[in-house]
Amino acid sequence: MVENKIFFIKAVLKSILSSKSASLVMFASILFGAAISSAFINLYTDIDKKVSSELNSYGANVVISPVNLENGYINENELDQILSKVKNLKASNKYLFGVANLGVSNAVVMGVEFANLKKIMPYLDLKSGEFVTGGDKFALIGVELAKQIGAKTGDIIEILANNEVHKVRIKGVVYDGQKEDNLLIISLSLAGEIFGKSGLISYANAIIDGDHKSILDELNLINSKDIKFEIIGKISKAQGVILDKIKLLMLLIGLTILLITSVGINTTLSSILFSRIKEFALIRSLGASKQSLLKLILSEVFVVCVSGAILGALFGYILAIFLGHIIFFSGVDFSIYSLVLAVIISLVFALGASFYPIKKSLNQNIANLLRE
C-alpha cells in the first residue's frame, strides 16, 4: 500500500517534470491570477476605511448649529459634552463671528480653534507667512481683506469692538476662494472676549468616520433641544457612490484577469494532455481504469495549481500593500481570510478550465491511438 502511494507520487512528479515548460506556463498563469485576486480581495476588505479616510481629508461632513436661530449661539460646554460621546468623531472646530473695526474699515472677524483648523479646512492655503498653531496674539487674514485694508504678514492690527482695542499680529495671509478670503481669523477665546460671548459659539462642524447611514445613526442618538446636527449630504453620499463604483471596477478587472488566466490554463493543459494521448492509451491498455488515469491527471493539475495559487496569494498581499501605498499612502491590513479566499477562487477557475482538456483526453479510442 505504501509502495503504491510512493510510486503514484513519483509518477505525478515525473509527469510534471517531463513537461516542465508547459507546467511552468500553467504555474505562472495560476500564480498571476491568484496574485491579482489576492491583491484585489485585500484591497476590497480594507477599501471602506481607506476611502472614508480619504474623503474625510476634504473637510467636515457634519454641521452643528443652534436650533433657535433668534438666539444664534451654542453653549460651548454643552457641545463639548455631546461631542465627547460621539464614538467615530475624528475632528471638530467651533466658530464665533462678529463685526469689528480694524482701523481702515469694518470687517467680519471669525474666532476658531487654531489647533483643528487645517483638519476641518484642508483647502485653506497660505499665500504668505505661516499658519497659527495657538495663542491669542496672532491672527490669519483672508487675501481679499488684506488687499482691502492694506495688511501683510507681520503687521499688527488693532481690533476695536465694544469700546475696547485688542492687538494681534498677522502671521499668515490665507485664501480658499470662499468666505475665508474676506475674514480676519483669530483665536476662539479672543473672539469671545472681544465680542463679550465667552463660552458661546455661532456654529461648529465636525468630521465623523463612516458612511452616510452610519453617520445618520450616530447623529440620531444625540439628544439636544438647543443644538441641531446636520449631515453634509454631498460628502457622505459621495462616499457610498464612490465605494460602489470602485468595488464594481475591481470586481470586473478581477473577473477579466481570472478569465484570461483560465484561457491560459485551458490552452496549456490541452497542449500537455494531447501530447500525452498515446501515453494515456498505453496506461489504459495495461489495465488502468479511467478513474485511475483521472486521478493521476488531476493530481498533476492539483499540485501545479495549488502551489501556484498559494504563492500567488502571498505575492498578491505584497501587491496590495504596494497599491495601498500608491493610492492611499498607507498599507493594507493583513487578512488570512483574503488569502484563503484568493486561493479558493483561483483553484475554482483553474480546475474549471481543466475540465474540457481532461475530459477529451480520457474519451479517446485506445485501439485507434495504439494502432497509429
C-alpha positions in Angstrom: 0.0 0.0 0.0 2.8 2.4 1.0 4.8 1.4 -2.1 1.8 2.2 -4.3 1.5 5.6 -2.8 5.2 6.3 -3.3 5.0 5.1 -6.9 2.0 7.3 -7.5 3.7 10.4 -6.1 6.8 9.7 -8.2 4.7 9.2 -11.3 2.9 12.6 -10.6 6.2 14.4 -10.1 7.8 12.7 -13.1 4.8 13.7 -15.3 5.1 17.4 -14.2 8.9 17.4 -14.8 8.6 15.7 -18.2 6.6 18.7 -19.4 8.2 21.3 -17.3 8.0 24.1 -19.8 4.2 23.8 -20.2 3.8 23.1 -16.5 5.7 26.3 -15.8 3.4 28.3 -18.1 0.4 26.9 -16.2 2.0 27.6 -12.9 2.7 31.2 -13.9 -0.8 31.6 -15.1 -2.4 30.5 -11.9 0.2 32.4 -9.9 -0.7 35.6 -11.8 -4.5 35.1 -11.4 -4.1 34.3 -7.7 -1.9 37.3 -7.1 -4.4 39.7 -8.7 -7.3 38.1 -6.8 -5.5 38.3 -3.5 -4.5 41.9 -4.1 -8.0 43.0 -5.0 -9.6 41.0 -2.2 -7.2 42.5 0.4 -8.0 46.0 -1.0 -11.7 45.2 -1.2 -11.9 44.3 2.5 -9.9 47.4 3.5 -11.3 49.9 1.0 -14.2 51.2 3.1 -11.8 52.6 5.7 -9.3 53.9 3.1 -12.0 55.8 1.1 -13.6 57.1 4.2 -10.3 58.4 5.5 -9.5 59.9 2.0 -12.9 61.7 1.8 -12.6 62.9 5.4 -9.4 64.7 4.4 -11.6 67.0 2.2 -13.2 68.6 5.3 -16.2 68.5 7.6 -19.2 66.2 6.9 -21.4 67.4 9.8 -22.6 71.0 10.5 -23.7 71.9 14.1 -25.9 74.9 14.6 -28.3 76.4 17.1 -32.0 75.2 16.9 -33.2 78.7 17.8 -31.8 81.0 15.2 -33.1 84.0 17.0 -30.8 83.2 19.9 -28.0 82.5 17.4 -25.5 80.9 19.8 -24.5 77.4 21.1 -23.2 76.8 24.6 -19.7 75.6 24.2 -19.6 73.4 27.3 -22.9 71.6 26.3 -21.5 70.9 22.8 -18.2 69.6 24.3 -20.2 67.1 26.4 -22.2 65.9 23.4 -19.1 65.5 21.2 -17.2 63.6 23.8 -19.9 60.8 23.4 -19.6 60.6 19.6 -17.7 57.4 19.0 -16.4 58.0 15.5 -15.6 61.7 15.9 -12.3 62.4 14.0 -12.1 66.2 14.4 -14.2 69.3 15.1 -14.0 73.0 15.2 -16.0 75.9 16.7 -16.6 79.3 15.3 -17.7 82.7 16.7 -18.4 85.6 14.3 -18.6 89.3 14.9 -18.1 92.6 13.2 -15.3 94.9 14.4 -13.5 98.0 13.3 -9.9 97.3 12.0 -9.0 101.0 11.7 -9.5 101.4 8.0 -12.9 99.8 7.8 -15.2 97.4 9.5 -14.7 93.6 8.8 -16.1 90.3 9.9 -13.9 88.6 12.5 -14.0 84.8 12.9 -12.9 83.1 16.1 -11.6 79.5 15.6 -9.7 76.8 17.4 -6.4 77.0 15.5 -5.3 73.5 16.6 -8.0 71.9 14.5 -8.3 74.5 11.7 -6.3 72.6 9.0 -8.1 69.3 9.8 -11.5 70.8 9.2 -10.5 73.2 6.4 -7.7 71.3 4.5 -8.5 73.5 1.4 -7.4 76.7 3.3 -4.0 77.7 1.7 -1.3 80.2 2.6 -0.4 83.0 0.2 2.3 84.2 2.6 3.5 83.6 6.2 2.5 80.5 8.2 -0.4 79.1 10.0 -1.2 79.9 13.6 -0.8 76.9 16.0 -2.3 78.6 19.0 -2.4 81.6 21.3 -4.3 84.9 21.3 -1.6 87.2 19.9 -1.6 86.0 16.3 -4.2 86.0 13.5 -4.7 84.9 9.9 -6.2 87.3 7.4 -8.0 86.5 4.1 -6.4 87.6 0.9 -9.2 89.9 -0.1 -9.5 91.6 3.3 -5.7 92.0 3.3 -5.9 93.9 0.0 -8.8 96.0 1.2 -7.1 97.3 4.4 -3.5 97.1 3.1 -2.3 94.5 5.6 0.5 92.0 5.2 2.3 89.3 7.1 3.9 90.7 10.2 1.6 93.7 10.6 -0.1 94.5 13.9 -3.8 95.1 13.5 -6.0 96.9 16.1 -9.4 95.4 16.6 -11.9 97.8 18.0 -15.2 96.4 19.4 -17.3 97.3 22.4 -15.1 100.4 23.0 -12.0 98.2 23.6 -8.9 97.7 21.5 -7.2 94.4 21.1 -4.0 94.0 19.1 -3.0 90.9 17.0 -0.1 90.3 14.7 -0.8 88.9 11.2 1.1 85.6 10.9 -0.3 84.5 7.6 -2.4 85.6 4.6 -4.8 82.8 3.6 -7.1 82.0 0.7 -9.6 79.3 -0.4 -11.9 81.1 -2.8 -14.7 81.2 -0.2 -15.8 83.4 2.7 -12.5 83.0 4.5 -10.9 85.3 1.9 -12.7 88.2 3.5 -12.3 87.4 7.1 -9.9 88.1 10.0 -9.3 84.8 11.7 -8.4 84.9 15.4 -8.5 82.5 18.3 -11.9 81.5 19.7 -11.1 82.6 23.2 -10.0 86.1 22.0 -13.1 86.4 19.9 -15.3 85.5 22.9 -13.5 88.2 24.9 -13.8 90.9 22.2 -17.5 90.3 21.5 -18.5 89.5 25.1 -19.5 86.0 24.1 -17.1 83.8 26.1 -18.4 80.2 26.3 -20.7 80.8 23.3 -20.1 79.9 19.6 -22.0 80.8 16.4 -21.8 77.3 15.0 -19.4 74.3 14.7 -18.6 71.5 12.3 -17.1 68.0 12.6 -15.7 65.1 10.8 -17.3 61.8 11.7 -16.0 58.5 10.3 -18.5 56.2 8.4 -20.8 56.1 5.5 -24.0 58.2 5.1 -26.2 55.7 7.1 -23.8 55.1 9.9 -23.3 58.9 10.4 -27.0 59.4 10.4 -27.5 56.7 13.0 -24.8 58.3 15.2 -26.4 61.7 15.0 -29.9 60.3 15.7 -28.5 59.1 19.1 -27.8 62.7 20.1 -30.5 64.3 22.2 -30.3 68.1 22.5 -33.1 70.6 22.4 -30.8 73.6 21.7 -28.3 72.2 19.2 -29.0 70.8 15.7 -26.7 68.3 14.0 -27.0 68.1 10.2 -25.0 65.8 7.9 -23.5 67.3 4.7 -25.1 65.0 2.2 -22.8 65.7 -0.7 -19.8 64.4 1.0 -21.3 61.4 2.9 -23.4 60.2 0.0 -20.5 60.6 -2.4 -18.6 58.2 -0.2 -21.1 55.4 -0.8 -21.3 56.1 -4.6 -17.5 56.2 -5.0 -17.1 53.0 -3.0 -19.7 51.1 -5.1 -18.0 52.2 -8.3 -14.5 51.3 -7.1 -15.7 47.9 -5.9 -17.6 47.2 -9.2 -14.5 48.2 -11.2 -12.3 45.9 -9.0 -14.7 43.0 -9.5 -14.8 43.5 -13.3 -11.0 43.7 -13.5 -10.6 40.7 -11.3 -13.0 38.6 -13.2 -11.4 39.6 -16.5 -8.0 38.6 -15.3 -9.3 35.3 -13.9 -11.0 34.5 -17.2 -7.7 35.3 -19.1 -5.9 33.0 -16.6 -8.5 30.3 -17.2 -8.0 30.5 -21.0 -4.2 30.3 -20.5 -4.6 27.2 -18.3 -7.1 25.6 -20.7 -4.8 26.1 -23.7 -1.6 25.0 -21.8 -3.3 21.9 -20.3 -4.8 20.9 -23.6 -1.3 21.0 -25.2 0.2 19.0 -22.3 -2.6 16.3 -22.3 -3.0 16.0 -26.1 0.8 15.5 -26.4 0.5 12.6 -24.0 -2.6 10.9 -25.5 -0.6 7.8 -26.6 1.0 7.6 -23.1 -2.5 7.5 -21.6 -3.7 4.9 -24.1 -0.7 2.7 -23.2 -1.5 3.1 -19.5 -5.2 2.1 -20.1 -4.1 -0.9 -22.2 -2.0 -2.1 -19.3 -5.2 -2.3 -17.2 -5.5 1.1 -15.6 -9.1 2.3 -15.3 -10.4 5.7 -16.3 -10.7 6.6 -12.6 -7.0 5.8 -12.0 -5.9 7.8 -15.0 -8.2 10.7 -14.0 -6.7 10.6 -10.5 -3.2 10.8 -12.0 -4.1 13.8 -14.3 -6.0 15.6 -11.5 -3.1 15.1 -9.1 -0.7 16.7 -11.6 -3.0 19.6 -12.2 -3.8 20.0 -8.5 -0.1 20.1 -7.5 0.7 22.8 -10.1 -2.4 24.8 -9.4 -2.2 24.7 -5.6 1.4 25.6 -5.4 0.8 28.5 -7.9 -2.3 29.7 -6.1 -0.7 29.7 -2.6 2.4 31.5 -3.8 0.3 33.9 -5.9 -1.9 34.7 -2.9 1.2 35.7 -0.9 2.5 37.8 -3.7 -0.9 39.3 -4.0 -0.8 40.5 -0.4 2.6 42.2 -1.1 1.0 43.8 -4.3 -2.0 45.0 -2.2 0.4 46.7 0.3 2.2 48.3 -2.7 -1.0 49.5 -4.3 -2.3 50.8 -0.9 0.8 53.0 -0.5 0.5 54.3 -4.1 -3.3 55.1 -4.0 -4.0 55.8 -0.3 -0.5 56.4 1.1 -0.9 53.6 3.7 -0.6 49.9 3.9 -3.3 47.2 3.9 -4.3 45.2 7.0 -3.3 41.5 6.8 -6.3 39.1 6.5 -5.8 35.4 6.3 -9.4 35.2 5.1 -8.5 37.2 2.0 -5.6 34.8 1.2 -7.7 31.7 1.7 -10.5 33.2 -0.5 -8.0 34.1 -3.2 -6.6 30.6 -3.3 -10.1 29.0 -3.4 -11.3 31.3 -6.2 -8.1 30.7 -8.2 -8.4 27.0 -7.8 -12.1 27.0 -8.9 -11.3 28.9 -12.1 -8.2 26.7 -12.7 -10.0 23.4 -12.2 -12.9 24.7 -14.2 -10.6 25.5 -17.1 -9.1 22.0 -16.8 -12.4 20.2 -17.2 -12.6 20.1 -21.1 -9.0 19.1 -21.8 -9.1 16.3 -19.2 -12.5 15.0 -20.4 -11.3 14.9 -24.0 -8.1 13.1 -23.2 -10.0 10.4 -21.3 -12.5 9.8 -24.0 -10.1 8.8 -26.8 -10.3 5.5 -28.6 -7.5 3.4 -27.2 -7.3 0.9 -30.1 -7.0 3.6 -32.7 -4.3 5.5 -30.8 -2.2 2.4 -30.3 -2.6 1.5 -34.0 -1.1 4.8 -35.1 
